[in-house]
Amino acid sequence: MRKLIGALALLAACHKNQPSTAPTNSAPAASSSMSGAADPTAALQTYLAAVKAQDLQAMSLIWGTAKGPARAQMERDYLEKAELITVRCLAHDSFVVIGDAPGIAGKRVFAVSLKRRDLTKTTNFNVVPGPSRRWYVESVDMEPLQQFCN
C-alpha cells in the first residue's frame, strides 16, 4: 500500500492540480489526430471516459500540461505505468461534476464525485489550457481516492 501511495504521490508531483446534476457515463471520444479537448469540461469528460474504458492511448492524448499532451513529455514506459495506476484509482461506474472554479494561470478546477459500486468519493481535477487552445487534465487529487486504489 505504501508503494502505491508513493507512486501516486510521484504521479501527482510530476503533474500540476459546468456543474452537472446527473451522473455522466459517456463523453466525447479523443481524436487520435488531435490531442487535448476544445474546452475544459470536454477535457474532463474525455479523460474520465478514457479511464473508464481503460484506453491508455486516449488518456495520453487528454492528460498533459500547458506544454501539451503527456505522451509528448514523458518516456513511454513511465507514461504507461502512471496511466495504469491512474486507471486503478479512478475506475468508476459513474461520475458527477459538482463544481467548477477558476484556478491559477487560467486553469479550471473541477470537483467531481466518482462512484464505484457502493463507494462514492469526491476529489478535484485540475484542467489546464495548452497549445493551440486545447485543454488537458493536468492533475487529480488522489488523496480522497485511497479506498478506490485498494
Disulfide bonds with the S-S distance in Angstrom:
Cys89-Cys149 2.00
